[in-house]
Amino acid sequence: RGEPGIPAGQLGGVAHVPPLVLRPRPTAQLAAAVVPFGNCEVATVVVLLVCDGWVEQLAGSALVAGDPRQAVVRATLAAVNRRLEALLA
C-alpha cells in the first residue's frame, strides 16, 4: 500500500513509516553594527529569537581586531553563548 504522492514501487518493502513529529524551530533575526568607541571599534549584535509564541532578545559585543566580520561573528557567539543549551533542547 502506497502513501499519497509516493509510488508504491518506491516504498522498498517498508510497511509503515511513523509520522514525523515536527517541533517548532526558532527563527532568528540579526542586527549588527561596527561602531567607533573611544580609540577602537566595537562590533555590536542584537539577535531576536522567535519561536512558538515567545520572543527573546539577546545582545553581544566584541572588539574589532583586524577583520570586522570576524568581530561580528564573535559578538554573535557572545550573544547566544549561554542560551545554546536551552535553544537546542
HELIX and SHEET records of a PDB file:
HELIX    1   1 ALA A    8  GLN A   10  5                                   3    
HELIX    2   2 PRO A   68  VAL A   80  1                                  13    
HELIX    3   3 ASN A   81  ARG A   83  5                                   3    
HELIX    4   4 LEU A   84  LEU A   88  1                                   5    
SHEET    1   A 3 THR A  27  PHE A  37  0                                        
SHEET    2   A 3 CYS A  40  CYS A  51 -1                                        
SHEET    3   A 3 TRP A  54  LEU A  63 -1                                        
END                                                                             
